[in-house]
Amino acid sequence: MAVKIGDTAPDFQAQTTEGPISFHDWIGDSWAVLFSHPKDFTPVCTTELGYMARIKPEFDKRNVKIIGLSVDSTGDHEGWAKDIAETQGEAPNYPIIGDSDFEVSKLYDMLPGDVSGDPKDRTPADNQTVRNVFVIGPDKKVKLVLIYPMTTGRNFDEVLRVIDSLQLTAQHKVATPVNWEQGDDVIIAGSVSDDDAKEIFGEWESPKPYIRIVPQPR
């Protein structure tokens, strides 16, 4: 079964470039982003890992931990990190899971359950479905799943934008409209009655009865 929004993120134990982890324990009370790669020393992924290292302070400010995954060993990851630092100006400053046994990729339904063997015998195209981003909340529930093709670099600024929305809507009874950015107006959640909305928000703009627009709660 595919890992879906609202599911409990599968827990696992794994070796990473920063030592062994138990995933749920590693998340703790934080949010987390798990982003995966089909193979080390691939060009698009190299740019992604470097960019994530540069913007890690933005995730830190939001209490979000970052962890990567690639279908190779942690030893290979360490060699790749040198290339990332050289070409992108920043080495990974977060753990990267070694998934040379494919266990995490299979657990998160990124590879079929019957995949086995030596990862060095597989090409990036063999692992092309290992291109997911999972955002996971402190409750260990999956909040977002994004899947990208190998030829398209991921937009991690968009991941930050979605996390801002997720954290806001987890605290307040609102939803965020199209292209919402931090500070923009929001929509009162459909689960809130008009009577309750008056108590919580006071006035609102309503171009249609089902669209109730208010300033972003602070």
Secondary structure as the mmCIF struct_conf table of DSSP 4:
data_model
#
loop_
_struct_conf.conf_type_id
_struct_conf.id
_struct_conf.beg_label_comp_id
_struct_conf.beg_label_asym_id
_struct_conf.beg_label_seq_id
_struct_conf.end_label_comp_id
_struct_conf.end_label_asym_id
_struct_conf.end_label_seq_id
TURN_TY1_P TURN_TY1_P1 ILE A 5 GLY A 6
BEND BEND1 ASP A 7 ASP A 7
STRN STRN1 THR A 8 THR A 8
HELX_LH_PP_P HELX_LH_PP_P1 ALA A 9 ASP A 11
STRN STRN2 GLN A 13 THR A 16
TURN_TY1_P TURN_TY1_P2 THR A 17 GLU A 18
STRN STRN3 GLY A 19 SER A 22
HELX_RH_AL_P HELX_RH_AL_P1 PHE A 23 ILE A 27
TURN_TY1_P TURN_TY1_P3 GLY A 28 ASP A 29
BEND BEND2 SER A 30 SER A 30
STRN STRN4 TRP A 31 HIS A 37
BEND BEND3 PRO A 38 PHE A 41
HELX_RH_AL_P HELX_RH_AL_P2 PRO A 43 LYS A 61
TURN_TY1_P TURN_TY1_P4 ARG A 62 ASN A 63
STRN STRN5 VAL A 64 SER A 70
BEND BEND4 VAL A 71 ASP A 72
HELX_RH_AL_P HELX_RH_AL_P3 THR A 74 GLN A 88
BEND BEND5 GLY A 89 GLY A 89
BEND BEND6 TYR A 94 TYR A 94
STRN STRN6 ILE A 96 GLY A 98
TURN_TY1_P TURN_TY1_P5 SER A 100 ASP A 101
HELX_RH_AL_P HELX_RH_AL_P4 GLU A 103 LEU A 107
TURN_TY1_P TURN_TY1_P6 TYR A 108 ASP A 109
BEND BEND7 MET A 110 LEU A 111
TURN_TY1_P TURN_TY1_P7 GLY A 113 ASP A 114
BEND BEND8 GLY A 117 GLY A 117
HELX_RH_3T_P HELX_RH_3T_P1 PRO A 119 ASP A 121
BEND BEND9 ARG A 122 ARG A 122
HELX_RH_3T_P HELX_RH_3T_P2 PRO A 124 ASN A 127
TURN_TY1_P TURN_TY1_P8 GLN A 128 THR A 129
STRN STRN7 ASN A 132 ILE A 136
TURN_TY1_P TURN_TY1_P9 PRO A 138 ASP A 139
BEND BEND10 LYS A 140 LYS A 140
STRN STRN8 LYS A 141 LYS A 141
STRN STRN9 VAL A 142 ILE A 147
TURN_TY1_P TURN_TY1_P10 MET A 150 THR A 151
BEND BEND11 THR A 152 THR A 152
HELX_RH_AL_P HELX_RH_AL_P5 PHE A 156 GLN A 171
BEND BEND12 HIS A 172 LYS A 173
STRN STRN10 VAL A 174 ALA A 175
TURN_TY1_P TURN_TY1_P11 VAL A 178 ASN A 179
TURN_TY1_P TURN_TY1_P12 GLN A 182 GLY A 183
BEND BEND13 ASP A 184 ASP A 184
STRN STRN11 VAL A 186 ILE A 188
TURN_TY1_P TURN_TY1_P13 GLY A 190 SER A 191
BEND BEND14 VAL A 192 VAL A 192
HELX_RH_AL_P HELX_RH_AL_P6 ASP A 194 PHE A 201
STRN STRN12 GLU A 205 LYS A 208
TURN_TY1_P TURN_TY1_P14 PRO A 209 TYR A 210
STRN STRN13 ILE A 211 VAL A 214
HELX_LH_PP_P HELX_LH_PP_P2 PRO A 215 PRO A 217
#
